[in-house]
Amino acid sequence: MPGGRVLAAADFHLHTFPLSASTLAPWDLVVEARRQGLDALAITGHNQVLAGKLGRWFSRWIANRIPNWIDGPIVLAGEEIHAPDYHLIALGIDTTVSWRRTAASAIDEIHRQHGIAIAAHPTAQFRAGYDAEAMRKLDGAEIVQPISYSAGNAYRDMQEFYGRRQLTAIGSSDYHRVGPVGLCRAYVFTRESGEQGILEALRQGHTVVYDRAGRAYGDPKLVRLAAQAPRLREPEDRDPSPGFLTTFSRTCGLLGMIGVILFGFGARRRPA
């Protein structure tokens, strides 16, 4: 891009099987993210970072074995902190952040690990814990998510939260089991095409996010710059159908979940 910037399409809120109520294993998620044209992704397990570390390891491992895999995607290890009164995405961390912390305290710990703190789907149901202190420390917020189009007032709620103060605009798919990976995404303008470059761009608010109506959120200068990017595609132009590996992995994941349920009930019925 002009000015030496690199434009990266990213999805910073993805879940995997079996650690985070999804149907794709970490390695399958990396493959599918690449198929959907993502340059970067964050695997954000519920209250754990193991899934993200597995995905990051796989991405690095396969890059050394398949020549054309060098183009990505970059995988960030992360966590979705599930607390009773807030949900928070922690990007670029290595150690789990406890859900028992207040939102402000959790953000402090994320920053101690040199990570980025993003409010996850901050609708009325998931933002009570964001008091004035937490809002002052927060780095970004999801402004567009699939629930923006399916869950009543969710879009309006996220717009209102995003407008409270200047925050980095984030679009995420919150992928669990259905719909394409990267359905909602953020376009990141970075000086360095690597994990640290992505994180630094998020700290500086260098993102642009589009909703389905084509409305753009983010730095006005970058919004104008994004309009010049020939590779920037709207959701309607992407391939919504799952690939073979995705379908196979989803089937295995669902069968595994069913097996766990049946086995669990069967085990309870056996005499001691």
FENBEL-V648369 format. One record per backbone hydrogen bond with DSSP energy under -1.0 kcal/mol. CO is the residue of the C=O (numbers start at 1). NH is the residue of the N-H. If there is no record, write none. Layout:
co = {CO,CO}
nh = {NH,NH}
//
This chain:
co = {1,6,8,9,9,10,11,13,14,16,24,25,26,27,28,29,30,31,32,33,34,39,40,41,42,43,45,49,50,51,52,53,54,55,56,57,58,59,62,62,66,67,69,74,76,77,77,79,80,81,85,86,87,88,89,90,91,98,102,103,104,105,106,107,108,109,110,111,116,117,117,118,119,121,123,126,127,129,131,132,133,134,139,140,141,144,145,146,147,151,153,154,155,156,157,158,159,161,168,170,170,175,176,180,186,187,188,190,192,194,195,196,197,198,199,200,201,205,206,208,209,211,215,217,219,220,221,222,223,225,226,229,234,235,243,244,245,246,247,248,249,250,251,252,253,254,255,256,257,258,259,260,261,262,263,264,265}
nh = {4,190,188,39,40,186,42,175,44,20,17,29,30,31,32,33,34,35,36,38,37,74,11,76,14,78,80,53,54,55,56,57,58,59,60,61,62,63,65,66,69,70,72,41,43,92,93,90,47,88,129,83,120,81,118,79,116,101,106,107,108,109,110,111,112,113,115,114,91,139,140,89,142,123,126,87,130,131,135,136,137,138,168,119,170,172,148,149,151,154,157,158,159,160,161,162,163,164,141,143,144,15,23,183,10,208,8,6,194,198,199,200,201,202,203,204,206,207,189,187,217,214,211,209,223,224,225,226,227,228,229,232,237,238,247,248,249,250,251,252,253,254,255,256,257,258,259,260,261,262,263,264,265,266,267,268,269}
//
